[in-house]
Amino acid sequence: MKKWTRWQDWVTVAAGLYVALSTSWTEPAGASMSLMIVGGILLIVAGLVNLSMPGIPAVEWIQALIALLVIAAPWMGSYYDTMGVAWSSWIPGIVALVVTALAIKPSTEERRHHIVAH
């Protein structure tokens, strides 16, 4: 697995960027602004870590957990009933979770192959 080439991680970075930046065009509600900025930045960082160091399943699982938190953020921050801003958490969070789930198995196999080779 080469660095900086996995499309799943680039999609996660884009989803995180969307979540963080969507606070500039959606109406803030509850704790949406802070949760979305933090969640978006965490998705970006996790995606970049996975891009720079592919084949570490633990980071994939952390990225999945962050995506789940982005999905849950509207309920945690009391903005689930403000549809524009809530959807700006739910959709990118689901996208990040799905692409991360698709990347976990290849990452695990790469790790196993790397360990066996050494």
N, C-alpha and C positions, 0 to 999 in steps of 0.2 A: 504494500500500500504506500503510495507516494504522498509526500506532504503537499498540502494546498490543492489537492485535486478532487476530493470527495464532494460530490454535488450535495449530498445530504447535509453536510456541515455548512456549505454555502447557503443553502435554503434556511437553515437555522439562524445564521447570521442575518440574513435578509428579514426573517420573521422578527427577530429581536430588534432590528433597526426600525421596522414598521411599528412595533409596539411602543418603543421609546419615543419615536417622532410623532406618532398619532396624537399625542397629548397636545400638540400645537394646533390641530384642526378639529379636535373633538371638545365638546363642552365638559369641563371637569365636574365630577360628581363624587361625593364621599372622599375616599382616599385614592381616587383613580390616578391622579397625576403622579404621586410618589410611587405607588405600587407598579404602575406601568413603566415608569422610567427605570426603576431598579430592576424589574423583571426583564425588560428589554435589554438593558446593559448586561445582565447576567447571562441571557441567551447569547448575546454577541460574544462575550468572553468565553463561554463554554464552546461555542462553535469554532472560535479562533484557536482555542487550545486543542480541540480535536483535529483541526486542520494542520496545525503545526506539529502535533505528536499523535499521528494516527495509530490505531491498534492498541488503545488502552481502554478496555471495556468499562472500567470504573468511571472514567470521565463521561462515557456515553450514558451510563446510568444516572450520573449527576445531572447531565443535560436533560434527560427525561424527567427527572424530579423538578427541575427548574421549569420545564414546559408545563408540567402539571400545576405548579404554583401559579404560573401565568393564567392558566385556565381557571383556577380557583379564585384568582384575585378579585373578580367582581363581587363574589360573595364575601370574601374576607374584608374588602374595602367598602362594602355597602353601596356599590354602584351597579349591581346586577339588573336593576330596573330602569337604568338609563341606557337604552338599546345601542345608540351609536358608540358610546365609549365601551360598553360591555362587549359588543361584538369585536371591537378593536383589541380586546384581550383574548376572547374565545377563539376566533378563527386563526390568528397567527400561533396561538398556543397549541391548538390541535394540529396545525401543519407541522410545527416543530416536534411535537410528540410523535406523529406518524413517521416523519423522516428519520427521527432518532431511533425509533423502533426498527426501521428498516436497516439501520447502520449497526445495530448491536451485534447481530450474528456475524457479519463479516469482520467486525472488529475483534470479536472473540476468537474467530478462526485465525485471524492474522496473529493475534497474541499467542495462541497455541502453537502455530507454525514457527513463530519466532523463538519461543522457549524450547521447542523440540530441536530446532536447528542448532542451538547453542549447546 
